[in-house]
Amino acid sequence: MELRPLNAKVTANSSSAKTNVDLATSVYICATDDVLITNHTTGATLQMHENQAIVLQKAAGEELFASSANAHFTKVAYPRG
């Protein structure tokens, strides 16, 4: 799968540091250690393990945060063609 990063990574290591990742609808999340990711807007959570990476789909205004600074969030796009 090809991804195009659209901004620099951010960390959001508590609910007070939550971020909408520059209004992203596709977010690449890379965990450098075990971490819990929470969608503050919906209350949904997911556990990520060390060295795991995913692309999370969300609404532009939804805010995310992690249980520690061990998760990096990057706004991405899927190139067409």
JOLINFEN-V592498 format. One record per residue. N is the residue number from 1. RES is the residue in three letters. PSI is psi as a letter, one per 40 degrees, with the letter a starting at -180 (999 if undefined). BURIAL is b if it has 16 or more other C-alpha atoms within 10 Angstrom, else e. Layout:
N;RES;PSI;BURIAL  N;RES;PSI;BURIAL
This chain:
1;MET;h;e  2;GLU;h;e  3;LEU;i;e  4;ARG;h;e  5;PRO;h;e  6;LEU;e;e  7;ASN;i;e  8;ALA;i;e  9;LYS;i;b  10;VAL;i;b  11;THR;i;b  12;ALA;g;b  13;ASN;f;b  14;SER;i;b  15;SER;d;e  16;SER;e;e  17;ALA;e;e  18;LYS;i;b  19;THR;i;b  20;ASN;e;b  21;VAL;f;b  22;ASP;f;b  23;LEU;f;e  24;ALA;i;b  25;THR;e;b  26;SER;h;b  27;VAL;h;b  28;TYR;h;b  29;ILE;h;b  30;CYS;h;b  31;ALA;h;b  32;THR;e;b  33;ASP;i;e  34;ASP;h;b  35;VAL;i;b  36;LEU;h;b  37;ILE;h;b  38;THR;h;b  39;ASN;h;b  40;HIS;d;b  41;THR;d;e  42;THR;e;e  43;GLY;e;e  44;ALA;i;e  45;THR;i;e  46;LEU;i;e  47;GLN;h;e  48;MET;i;b  49;HIS;i;e  50;GLU;h;e  51;ASN;f;e  52;GLN;i;e  53;ALA;i;e  54;ILE;i;e  55;VAL;h;b  56;LEU;h;e  57;GLN;h;e  58;LYS;i;b  59;ALA;i;e  60;ALA;d;e  61;GLY;e;e  62;GLU;i;b  63;GLU;h;b  64;LEU;i;b  65;PHE;i;b  66;ALA;i;b  67;SER;e;b  68;SER;i;b  69;ALA;e;b  70;ASN;e;b  71;ALA;h;b  72;HIS;h;b  73;PHE;h;b  74;THR;h;b  75;LYS;h;b  76;VAL;i;b  77;ALA;i;b  78;TYR;h;e  79;PRO;i;e  80;ARG;i;e  81;GLY;999;e
